[in-house]
Amino acid sequence: MKFFTTSLTSGTFLVAAAQGASLLSIQPQDSSSCTILGGIPFNGLQPSAITLSNNNALTLTSASPNSPLDGITITHIGGTIDILVGY
């Protein structure tokens, strides 16, 4: 597996299936926050954004490299958001 790392300090970070990501880890630093939105409806429900803040981490993985993560938007609210992508 190869990894990409970045720190988001403004704007958005999008993950689409075409990028082939099978792992996504998101962790806002102290006094930092972001929203995470899945862009795909589930059981007839539309997605809504959740907020992640202050060193709380979220890691998402796909079932296999043949079905990569898709439709995920990370939006910066404040501070610095550390992101690691495995593909």
MMTF fields as JSON, N, C-alpha, C and O atoms, coordinates in Angstrom:
{
  "mmtfVersion": "1.0.0",
  "mmtfProducer": "UNKNOWN",
  "numBonds": 347,
  "numAtoms": 348,
  "numGroups": 87,
  "numChains": 1,
  "numModels": 1,
  "chainsPerModel": [1],
  "groupsPerChain": [87],
  "chainIdList": ["A"],
  "bondAtomList": [4, 2, 8, 6, 12, 10, 16, 14, 20, 18, 24, 22, 28, 26, 32, 30, 36, 34, 40, 38, 44, 42, 48, 46, 52, 50, 56, 54, 60, 58, 64, 62, 68, 66, 72, 70, 76, 74, 80, 78, 84, 82, 88, 86, 92, 90, 96, 94, 100, 98, 104, 102, 108, 106, 112, 110, 116, 114, 120, 118, 124, 122, 128, 126, 132, 130, 136, 134, 140, 138, 144, 142, 148, 146, 152, 150, 156, 154, 160, 158, 164, 162, 168, 166, 172, 170, 176, 174, 180, 178, 184, 182, 188, 186, 192, 190, 196, 194, 200, 198, 204, 202, 208, 206, 212, 210, 216, 214, 220, 218, 224, 222, 228, 226, 232, 230, 236, 234, 240, 238, 244, 242, 248, 246, 252, 250, 256, 254, 260, 258, 264, 262, 268, 266, 272, 270, 276, 274, 280, 278, 284, 282, 288, 286, 292, 290, 296, 294, 300, 298, 304, 302, 308, 306, 312, 310, 316, 314, 320, 318, 324, 322, 328, 326, 332, 330, 336, 334, 340, 338, 344, 342],
  "bondOrderList": [1, 1, 1, 1, 1, 1, 1, 1, 1, 1, 1, 1, 1, 1, 1, 1, 1, 1, 1, 1, 1, 1, 1, 1, 1, 1, 1, 1, 1, 1, 1, 1, 1, 1, 1, 1, 1, 1, 1, 1, 1, 1, 1, 1, 1, 1, 1, 1, 1, 1, 1, 1, 1, 1, 1, 1, 1, 1, 1, 1, 1, 1, 1, 1, 1, 1, 1, 1, 1, 1, 1, 1, 1, 1, 1, 1, 1, 1, 1, 1, 1, 1, 1, 1, 1, 1],
  "groupList": [{"groupName": "MET", "atomNameList": ["N", "CA", "C", "O"], "elementList": ["N", "C", "C", "O"], "formalChargeList": [0, 0, 0, 0], "bondAtomList": [1, 0, 2, 1, 3, 2], "bondOrderList": [1, 1, 2], "singleLetterCode": "M", "chemCompType": "L-PEPTIDE LINKING"}, {"groupName": "LYS", "atomNameList": ["N", "CA", "C", "O"], "elementList": ["N", "C", "C", "O"], "formalChargeList": [0, 0, 0, 0], "bondAtomList": [1, 0, 2, 1, 3, 2], "bondOrderList": [1, 1, 2], "singleLetterCode": "K", "chemCompType": "L-PEPTIDE LINKING"}, {"groupName": "PHE", "atomNameList": ["N", "CA", "C", "O"], "elementList": ["N", "C", "C", "O"], "formalChargeList": [0, 0, 0, 0], "bondAtomList": [1, 0, 2, 1, 3, 2], "bondOrderList": [1, 1, 2], "singleLetterCode": "F", "chemCompType": "L-PEPTIDE LINKING"}, {"groupName": "THR", "atomNameList": ["N", "CA", "C", "O"], "elementList": ["N", "C", "C", "O"], "formalChargeList": [0, 0, 0, 0], "bondAtomList": [1, 0, 2, 1, 3, 2], "bondOrderList": [1, 1, 2], "singleLetterCode": "T", "chemCompType": "L-PEPTIDE LINKING"}, {"groupName": "SER", "atomNameList": ["N", "CA", "C", "O"], "elementList": ["N", "C", "C", "O"], "formalChargeList": [0, 0, 0, 0], "bondAtomList": [1, 0, 2, 1, 3, 2], "bondOrderList": [1, 1, 2], "singleLetterCode": "S", "chemCompType": "L-PEPTIDE LINKING"}, {"groupName": "LEU", "atomNameList": ["N", "CA", "C", "O"], "elementList": ["N", "C", "C", "O"], "formalChargeList": [0, 0, 0, 0], "bondAtomList": [1, 0, 2, 1, 3, 2], "bondOrderList": [1, 1, 2], "singleLetterCode": "L", "chemCompType": "L-PEPTIDE LINKING"}, {"groupName": "GLY", "atomNameList": ["N", "CA", "C", "O"], "elementList": ["N", "C", "C", "O"], "formalChargeList": [0, 0, 0, 0], "bondAtomList": [1, 0, 2, 1, 3, 2], "bondOrderList": [1, 1, 2], "singleLetterCode": "G", "chemCompType": "PEPTIDE LINKING"}, {"groupName": "VAL", "atomNameList": ["N", "CA", "C", "O"], "elementList": ["N", "C", "C", "O"], "formalChargeList": [0, 0, 0, 0], "bondAtomList": [1, 0, 2, 1, 3, 2], "bondOrderList": [1, 1, 2], "singleLetterCode": "V", "chemCompType": "L-PEPTIDE LINKING"}, {"groupName": "ALA", "atomNameList": ["N", "CA", "C", "O"], "elementList": ["N", "C", "C", "O"], "formalChargeList": [0, 0, 0, 0], "bondAtomList": [1, 0, 2, 1, 3, 2], "bondOrderList": [1, 1, 2], "singleLetterCode": "A", "chemCompType": "L-PEPTIDE LINKING"}, {"groupName": "GLN", "atomNameList": ["N", "CA", "C", "O"], "elementList": ["N", "C", "C", "O"], "formalChargeList": [0, 0, 0, 0], "bondAtomList": [1, 0, 2, 1, 3, 2], "bondOrderList": [1, 1, 2], "singleLetterCode": "Q", "chemCompType": "L-PEPTIDE LINKING"}, {"groupName": "ILE", "atomNameList": ["N", "CA", "C", "O"], "elementList": ["N", "C", "C", "O"], "formalChargeList": [0, 0, 0, 0], "bondAtomList": [1, 0, 2, 1, 3, 2], "bondOrderList": [1, 1, 2], "singleLetterCode": "I", "chemCompType": "L-PEPTIDE LINKING"}, {"groupName": "PRO", "atomNameList": ["N", "CA", "C", "O"], "elementList": ["N", "C", "C", "O"], "formalChargeList": [0, 0, 0, 0], "bondAtomList": [1, 0, 2, 1, 3, 2], "bondOrderList": [1, 1, 2], "singleLetterCode": "P", "chemCompType": "L-PEPTIDE LINKING"}, {"groupName": "ASP", "atomNameList": ["N", "CA", "C", "O"], "elementList": ["N", "C", "C", "O"], "formalChargeList": [0, 0, 0, 0], "bondAtomList": [1, 0, 2, 1, 3, 2], "bondOrderList": [1, 1, 2], "singleLetterCode": "D", "chemCompType": "L-PEPTIDE LINKING"}, {"groupName": "CYS", "atomNameList": ["N", "CA", "C", "O"], "elementList": ["N", "C", "C", "O"], "formalChargeList": [0, 0, 0, 0], "bondAtomList": [1, 0, 2, 1, 3, 2], "bondOrderList": [1, 1, 2], "singleLetterCode": "C", "chemCompType": "L-PEPTIDE LINKING"}, {"groupName": "ASN", "atomNameList": ["N", "CA", "C", "O"], "elementList": ["N", "C", "C", "O"], "formalChargeList": [0, 0, 0, 0], "bondAtomList": [1, 0, 2, 1, 3, 2], "bondOrderList": [1, 1, 2], "singleLetterCode": "N", "chemCompType": "L-PEPTIDE LINKING"}, {"groupName": "HIS", "atomNameList": ["N", "CA", "C", "O"], "elementList": ["N", "C", "C", "O"], "formalChargeList": [0, 0, 0, 0], "bondAtomList": [1, 0, 2, 1, 3, 2], "bondOrderList": [1, 1, 2], "singleLetterCode": "H", "chemCompType": "L-PEPTIDE LINKING"}, {"groupName": "TYR", "atomNameList": ["N", "CA", "C", "O"], "elementList": ["N", "C", "C", "O"], "formalChargeList": [0, 0, 0, 0], "bondAtomList": [1, 0, 2, 1, 3, 2], "bondOrderList": [1, 1, 2], "singleLetterCode": "Y", "chemCompType": "L-PEPTIDE LINKING"}],
  "groupTypeList": [0, 1, 2, 2, 3, 3, 4, 5, 3, 4, 6, 3, 2, 5, 7, 8, 8, 8, 9, 6, 8, 4, 5, 5, 4, 10, 9, 11, 9, 12, 4, 4, 4, 13, 3, 10, 5, 6, 6, 10, 11, 2, 14, 6, 5, 9, 11, 4, 8, 10, 3, 5, 4, 14, 14, 14, 8, 5, 3, 5, 3, 4, 8, 4, 11, 14, 4, 11, 5, 12, 6, 10, 3, 10, 3, 15, 10, 6, 6, 3, 10, 12, 10, 5, 7, 6, 16],
  "groupIdList": [1, 2, 3, 4, 5, 6, 7, 8, 9, 10, 11, 12, 13, 14, 15, 16, 17, 18, 19, 20, 21, 22, 23, 24, 25, 26, 27, 28, 29, 30, 31, 32, 33, 34, 35, 36, 37, 38, 39, 40, 41, 42, 43, 44, 45, 46, 47, 48, 49, 50, 51, 52, 53, 54, 55, 56, 57, 58, 59, 60, 61, 62, 63, 64, 65, 66, 67, 68, 69, 70, 71, 72, 73, 74, 75, 76, 77, 78, 79, 80, 81, 82, 83, 84, 85, 86, 87],
  "secStructList": [7, 7, 3, 3, 3, 3, 3, 3, 7, 1, 1, 3, 3, 3, 3, 7, 4, 4, 4, 6, 7, 7, 3, 3, 3, 3, 3, 3, 7, 6, 6, 7, 3, 3, 3, 3, 3, 3, 7, 1, 7, 5, 6, 6, 5, 7, 7, 7, 7, 3, 3, 3, 3, 6, 6, 7, 7, 3, 3, 3, 3, 7, 1, 1, 6, 6, 1, 7, 7, 7, 1, 3, 3, 3, 3, 3, 3, 3, 1, 7, 3, 3, 3, 3, 3, 3, 7],
  "xCoordList": [0.841, 0.0, 0.887, 1.909, 0.485, 1.171, 0.346, -0.869, 1.014, 0.323, 0.568, 1.644, -0.454, -0.38, -0.778, -1.771, -0.024, -0.355, -0.429, 0.297, -1.32, -1.435, -2.063, -2.653, -1.933, -2.602, -3.508, -3.043, -4.795, -5.787, -5.948, -6.289, -5.704, -5.836, -6.907, -7.183, -7.509, -8.627, -9.251, -8.628, -10.487, -11.12, -11.642, -12.024, -11.651, -12.189, -11.204, -10.298, -11.405, -10.615, -11.618, -12.422, -11.576, -12.541, -11.897, -10.744, -12.634, -12.179, -13.206, -14.385, -12.738, -13.601, -13.041, -11.842, -13.901, -13.499, -12.353, -11.491, -12.336, -11.3, -9.896, -8.915, -9.787, -8.48, -7.954, -6.765, -8.822, -8.394, -8.057, -7.344, -8.541, -8.213, -8.927, -10.137, -8.179, -8.793, -8.698, -9.248, -7.995, -7.895, -7.891, -7.221, -8.647, -8.687, -8.713, -9.612, -7.735, -7.684, -7.691, -6.942, -8.555, -8.745, -8.597, -9.233, -7.755, -7.608, -7.364, -6.291, -8.347, -8.118, -7.146, -7.22, -6.242, -5.327, -6.082, -7.276, -5.384, -6.004, -6.681, -6.144, -7.844, -8.616, -8.9, -8.963, -9.072, -9.346, -10.604, -10.974, -11.263, -12.448, -12.719, -12.254, -13.49, -13.883, -15.211, -15.636, -15.858, -17.034, -16.679, -15.802, -17.382, -17.198, -18.577, -19.537, -18.651, -19.914, -19.747, -18.895, -20.569, -20.629, -21.658, -22.772, -21.316, -22.176, -23.112, -23.641, -23.334, -24.146, -25.33, -25.115, -26.572, -27.736, -27.651, -27.035, -28.282, -28.292, -29.703, -30.271, -30.264, -31.625, -32.633, -33.538, -32.469, -33.394, -33.159, -33.883, -32.159, -31.838, -30.702, -29.726, -30.837, -29.764, -28.69, -29.011, -27.434, -26.365, -26.417, -26.917, -25.899, -25.716, -24.321, -23.793, -23.744, -22.362, -22.268, -23.178, -21.145, -20.83, -19.587, -18.776, -19.436, -18.3, -17.305, -17.679, -16.039, -14.936, -14.035, -13.713, -13.617, -12.814, -11.845, -11.963, -10.881, -9.977, -9.364, -9.642, -8.545, -7.799, -8.645, -8.118, -9.925, -10.737, -10.455, -10.558, -10.102, -9.722, -10.811, -11.566, -10.872, -11.786, -10.979, -10.275, -11.084, -10.421, -11.472, -12.259, -11.471, -12.393, -11.584, -10.527, -12.075, -11.408, -12.437, -13.61, -11.976, -12.855, -12.734, -11.781, -13.716, -13.706, -12.556, -12.017, -12.178, -11.068, -10.597, -11.324, -9.391, -8.915, -9.807, -9.787, -10.592, -11.491, -12.744, -13.486, -12.997, -14.137, -13.65, -13.899, -12.956, -12.351, -13.386, -14.56, -12.931, -13.779, -14.263, -13.543, -15.478, -16.058, -17.029, -17.722, -17.071, -18.069, -17.896, -18.886, -16.651, -16.386, -15.805, -14.84, -16.413, -15.936, -15.568, -16.387, -14.338, -13.866, -13.799, -13.13, -14.49, -14.515, -13.89, -14.303, -12.906, -12.205, -13.133, -13.83, -13.145, -13.855, -12.848, -12.974, -11.834, -10.831, -9.617, -9.704, -8.478, -7.247, -6.629, -6.696, -6.018, -5.311, -5.873, -6.016, -6.188, -6.741, -5.713, -5.358, -5.231, -4.27, -5.023, -5.984, -4.57, -5.226, -4.196, -3.138, -4.508, -3.67, -4.547, -5.628, -4.073, -4.803, -3.921, -2.762, -4.475, -3.767, -4.428, -5.653, -3.586, -4.119, -3.205, -3.493],
  "yCoordList": [-1.173, 0.0, 1.238, 1.288, 2.225, 3.511, 4.508, 4.356, 5.541, 6.521, 7.932, 8.258, 8.767, 10.204, 10.889, 10.507, 11.891, 12.64, 14.122, 14.623, 14.812, 16.253, 16.855, 16.146, 18.157, 18.9, 19.929, 20.795, 19.824, 20.72, 21.937, 21.793, 23.138, 24.362, 25.291, 26.343, 24.903, 25.649, 24.82, 23.888, 25.158, 24.514, 23.12, 22.793, 22.295, 20.946, 19.925, 20.262, 18.675, 17.551, 16.486, 16.034, 16.087, 15.135, 13.773, 13.696, 12.708, 11.35, 10.725, 10.611, 10.323, 9.693, 8.323, 8.08, 7.433, 6.067, 6.02, 5.146, 6.939, 6.947, 7.104, 6.753, 7.625, 7.8, 6.508, 6.412, 5.514, 4.208, 4.123, 3.205, 5.044, 5.035, 3.893, 3.722, 3.12, 2.057, 2.322, 1.566, 3.404, 3.802, 5.322, 5.982, 5.872, 7.318, 7.566, 7.091, 8.308, 8.643, 10.164, 10.86, 10.668, 12.103, 12.418, 11.776, 13.412, 13.804, 15.308, 15.787, 16.056, 17.471, 17.623, 16.87, 18.587, 18.865, 19.598, 19.863, 19.94, 20.701, 21.948, 22.61, 22.27, 23.46, 23.525, 24.613, 22.376, 22.297, 21.471, 20.644, 21.702, 20.909, 20.899, 21.76, 19.893, 19.75, 19.008, 18.404, 19.058, 18.221, 17.142, 17.317, 16.019, 14.896, 14.556, 14.362, 14.491, 14.218, 13.07, 13.112, 12.042, 10.968, 11.352, 11.742, 11.253, 11.76, 10.756, 11.005, 9.627, 8.582, 8.262, 7.964, 8.316, 7.97, 6.518, 5.668, 6.25, 4.913, 4.612, 5.375, 3.514, 3.116, 4.25, 4.421, 5.023, 6.096, 7.388, 8.363, 7.412, 8.618, 9.382, 8.792, 10.709, 11.539, 11.733, 11.782, 11.844, 12.031, 13.414, 14.369, 13.505, 14.793, 14.804, 13.764, 15.975, 16.106, 15.86, 16.193, 15.268, 15.121, 15.947, 16.182, 16.389, 17.225, 16.407, 15.647, 16.578, 15.927, 17.036, 17.966, 16.957, 18.047, 17.568, 16.462, 18.438, 18.304, 16.927, 16.275, 16.489, 15.237, 13.968, 12.879, 14.073, 12.873, 12.402, 13.184, 11.138, 10.606, 9.708, 9.077, 9.667, 8.775, 8.083, 8.736, 6.751, 5.989, 5.175, 4.45, 5.309, 4.572, 3.647, 4.031, 2.426, 1.486, 0.863, 0.719, 0.503, -0.189, -1.694, -2.177, -2.416, -3.868, -4.51, -5.53, -3.913, -4.422, -3.322, -2.355, -3.453, -2.466, -2.372, -1.364, -3.425, -3.415, -2.586, -2.321, -2.168, -1.296, -0.135, -0.116, 0.836, 1.931, 2.857, 2.847, 3.645, 4.645, 5.642, 5.945, 6.147, 7.027, 8.011, 7.685, 9.21, 10.19, 10.783, 11.032, 11.017, 11.563, 12.97, 13.183, 13.929, 15.312, 15.737, 15.642, 16.206, 16.746, 18.261, 18.751, 18.995, 20.457, 21.076, 20.786, 21.916, 22.604, 23.597, 24.364, 23.586, 24.601, 25.525, 26.746, 24.939, 25.742, 24.922, 23.703, 25.588, 24.917, 24.097, 24.463, 22.968, 22.101, 20.681, 20.132, 20.102, 18.761, 17.853, 18.069, 16.847, 15.895, 14.783, 14.219, 14.48, 13.472, 12.496, 12.901, 11.204, 10.152, 9.32, 8.876, 9.112, 8.307, 7.136, 7.321, 5.935, 4.738, 4.223, 4.152, 3.864, 3.339, 2.271, 1.716],
  "zCoordList": [0.0, 0.0, 0.0, 0.685, -0.771, -0.806, -0.006, 0.121, 0.539, 1.376, 0.885, 0.383, 1.04, 0.784, 2.082, 2.7, 2.502, 3.715, 3.388, 2.529, 4.088, 3.915, 5.158, 5.973, 5.298, 6.359, 5.691, 4.95, 5.959, 5.375, 6.28, 7.454, 5.745, 6.533, 5.977, 6.555, 4.855, 4.287, 3.176, 2.667, 2.796, 1.658, 1.939, 3.063, 0.883, 0.974, 0.41, -0.352, 0.803, 0.319, -0.1, 0.716, -1.354, -1.898, -2.142, -2.568, -1.876, -2.168, -3.114, -2.781, -4.297, -5.293, -5.654, -5.508, -6.12, -6.449, -7.455, -7.367, -8.398, -9.437, -8.857, -9.514, -7.637, -7.004, -6.387, -6.083, -6.198, -5.709, -4.233, -3.828, -3.415, -1.982, -1.266, -1.412, -0.499, 0.285, 1.788, 2.589, 2.174, 3.574, 3.632, 2.838, 4.582, 4.794, 6.286, 6.979, 6.789, 8.204, 8.326, 7.641, 9.217, 9.388, 10.87, 11.707, 11.205, 12.604, 12.717, 12.353, 13.217, 13.498, 14.666, 15.637, 14.575, 15.678, 16.783, 16.641, 17.914, 18.999, 18.458, 17.57, 18.981, 18.601, 17.113, 16.541, 16.481, 15.044, 14.815, 15.648, 13.673, 13.357, 11.863, 11.115, 11.45, 10.055, 10.003, 10.988, 8.848, 8.642, 7.637, 6.791, 7.748, 6.831, 6.275, 7.02, 4.954, 4.294, 3.318, 2.431, 3.49, 2.517, 1.47, 1.82, 0.206, -0.844, -1.473, -2.556, -0.822, -1.427, -0.503, 0.672, -1.0, -0.17, 0.322, -0.322, 1.478, 2.059, 2.544, 3.325, 2.087, 2.464, 2.284, 3.101, 1.207, 0.905, 1.666, 1.463, 2.538, 3.309, 2.656, 2.192, 2.623, 2.099, 3.175, 4.362, 2.776, 3.761, 4.403, 3.809, 5.61, 6.277, 6.892, 7.286, 6.965, 7.443, 8.946, 9.704, 9.36, 10.778, 11.062, 10.166, 12.304, 12.689, 13.498, 14.392, 13.169, 13.872, 14.401, 13.662, 15.68, 16.241, 17.314, 17.84, 17.622, 18.772, 18.99, 19.997, 18.068, 18.174, 18.111, 18.337, 17.814, 17.58, 16.169, 15.223, 16.011, 14.706, 14.146, 14.885, 12.83, 12.122, 11.034, 10.264, 10.974, 9.917, 9.182, 9.79, 7.863, 7.002, 6.113, 5.611, 5.913, 5.017, 4.075, 4.418, 2.895, 1.953, 2.168, 2.779, 1.654, 1.803, 1.043, 1.472, -0.09, -0.885, -1.829, -2.055, -2.385, -3.351, -4.59, -5.297, -4.854, -6.011, -5.781, -6.726, -4.531, -4.238, -3.37, -2.165, -3.979, -3.216, -2.581, -2.949, -1.633, -0.986, -2.038, -2.989, -1.865, -2.874, -2.241, -1.277, -2.789, -2.4, -1.021, -0.333, -0.592, 0.736, 0.588, -0.146, 1.298, 1.274, 2.685, 3.598, 2.868, 4.141, 3.956, 3.046, 4.816, 4.713, 5.959, 7.081, 5.751, 6.83, 7.522, 6.858, 8.849, 9.629, 10.297, 10.214, 10.969, 11.64, 12.016, 12.159, 12.178, 12.582, 11.475, 10.302, 11.862, 10.924, 11.023, 12.115, 9.868, 9.787, 9.126, 7.968, 9.837, 9.279, 8.549, 9.072, 7.334, 6.499, 5.964, 5.483, 6.047, 5.491, 4.561, 4.946, 3.335, 2.361, 1.944, 1.572, 2.009, 1.55, 0.282, 0.184, -0.696, -1.961, -2.533, -3.594]
}
